């Protein structure tokens, strides 16, 4: 069991190297993330909307990330369409944990996390706003919903300026990622009306996509502009 877990830990792109000063260095996709000698213990309580799976417990302690928990999270946050695990970035988890804590919530529901290129292309063909180079592909993004205070969570996340924050009020979720700092809002109520009037099956045509994009743009132009740095919408 220990060997299997260690092999899976390496396969997900996460390695822990402990130094003499009890520091922990996490290597993710060759990108080092260094923790202080005394790391703040953190825990999460999560449910996955599509698989029904749950995760509850600490994911790091005073030393740093807990390897077994990170393996469990890599499995929990996998691409459930392809049943494949991806990298797990602790800074993404920390950002997410701080957001739900500051929104006075104790748990969250995961809608989307790591995606393979195949899954991202499939979603892009069906859903408006899925970015071609989504942070989900790198394992740096989470789409979440909360039982309450979701709008407050989006506001708090933007003030933290720790990555990308997308607010989707009609779909009732927020996108969080530890990539470049950018923010956007899509109230897709108009988009839903457009989608209802086009074919229900198969990818949208170029004409249909342009029609949907114009509808959403008109909605945004009626006074709902971000006060933060503009960005290309991403799901």
N, C-alpha and C positions, 0 to 999 in steps of 0.2 A: 504493500500500500504506500509506503514512504517513497519507494522508487517511482511508482506511477504518478504520485502527486508532484514529485520533483520534476519529472519529465514533462508533465502538463504545465507546470509553472514556467519552464523554459519555453515550451511550445507557444504559450500565450504572450511571450515577449517580455516577461518580467523576471529579473534576477536581483537578489539581495546580496550585497557585499558588506559585511560588518567590519568596521575598523577598530583600532585599539581604544578609541575614545567612545565606543558604543554608538558611533554614528551609523546610520543606515543609508546606503546609496541605492536608489532604485534605478535600474536601467530599463528603459522602455523604448523600443525601436531606436536604440543607440542614443537616446536623449536622456542625459543624467538629470535626476531630480534629487537634490541633497536635503536631508532632514537634519534639524538641530539635534544635539545629544538627547534632549528631553522633548519628545514629540507629544503633542496633545492627543490623548486617547479619543477615538471617535467610533461611533456605532451607527448603524442604519437599520431601518425596518422597512422592507420593500415587498411589493407584490408585482408580479408581471401580468399585465392585462391579457396577453395572448396565450401564455403557457399555464397560467395559474400557479406558477412556482413562487416561492417566497424566500427571502433572505432576512434574517434578523440576528444581529450581533455586532461585535466590534470588528472593524477592518484594519485598525492600527492601534498600537499601544504607546507606552512611553518611549520605546526604542524606535518604532517606525511601523511600516506596513506589516501586517501579519500574513505570512506566506499562504497558510491554509485558507484564510479568509479571501485573499486575493484570487486564489484558484477557484473557490466557490463563486465569487463574484464574476469571474471570467465566464464560468459556465452559465450563471444566471443571466448575464447581460449578452449572451451569445446571439448570433443571427439565428433566430428560431425558424426562419424560412429554410435555411440551408443546414441548420443544426451544426454550425461551426463557431468556434470561439475566436476571439480577437484579442488585441492588446488592451490592457486596463491601465489608465493613467490616474495616479493617485490625486493629482491636482484637480482632475475633473470630479472625482468623488468628494474631495474637500470642498470645492466650490458648491457642489450640489448639497452636501450636508449643511453647509453654512446657510444656504438659501432657505431650506425647509426649516432649519432651526430658528432663523430670524423671522420666518412667517408663522411662528408658533405652532408648527405642525410636528407630529411625532412619527409620521410614516408617509410614504408616497407610492404611487403606482407608476411603474415604468411602461411606456408605450412603445418606445424604440430605443435601441442602444447601438451596439456594433452592427454594421452591415457589410456584407460582401459586395463587391462591384456588381455581381449579378442581381442581388436583391435591390441595390440602389437603382439600377437601370429599370427593373420591373416596377418599382414604386414611382419612379420619374415618369413612366409611361401612363400611370393611372392617377397620380396626384399632382396637382399644380403646386409648384414651390419647392420640389425636391431638387436640391442642388447637385450638379454633375460631380463636383469635387467636395461633397459633403464631409463635414468633420466626423460623421458617423462611420465613414470608411476607415478612419484612423483610430476609432475607438475612443474618441475624445468628446463625444456628444451623447446627451440623454434627452429624450422627449418624455416629459412627466406630467402627471396631473395629481391634484391634491383634493382632499375632501372639502376643504374650505381655504379661503385666503389666497387663492391662486393668483389673482391680480396683484395683491400685495407682494407675493413672492416674486413676480416678474419685476415689479418696481424695485424691490430690494436687490435683486440680482443685477439690474442695470447700474445701480449706485455702486456696486462692488467693483465694477470695471475689471473683471477678471476673465473675460472671454465673450463669446457670442450669446445673446439672449433674444429669443424670438417669442412673441406673445400672440397666441391664436385664440382670441376670446370666444368666437363662435364654436370652434372645435374643442374648447376648454382644455388647452394644454399649453405648456411652455417648453421651449427648446433651450437647453443649456449646453455650452461647450467651452473648453479651455483653449480654444484657438484665438485668433486675433480679436480684439475688442470691437464689437459692432452690435447694433440693435435694430430690430424691426418689429412691426406689428402688422398682422394680416387679419382683418375681420372678413372672413370669407363667406359672409351671408349672401353678398351679391354673386360671388363665384358659384355658390351652391345653386342659385336660381339659374345661372347660365348652364351649369352642368345638367340640371334637370331638363333643359330644353334641347340638349344634344343627345347623341346616341349613348346608351347606357353601357355598352360593351365595347371592348377594344380601346387602343390608345386614341387620344384626341388627335384630330388633324391639325395642321398648321393653322388653318382658318379658325378652328374652334379654340385653339390655345390663345391666339391673338385676341379673340373675342373675350375670352375669360380674363386675360391680362388687362385689357382695356377696362373691363368692368371693375376689377379690383383697383386699378389705378384711379378711376373716377371716384371710388369710395374714399381712397386715401386723400385725394385732392380736396375733399369736402371738410378739411380742417383737422385731419388726424395725421399729423406729421411727428416723427420722433424728435425728441429734444437732444438725442445723442447722435453719435456718428452714424450716417446712413450706411446701409449694407444691403447686399443682395439677399432676399429672403431664402431661408434654408430650413429644411425639415430633416 
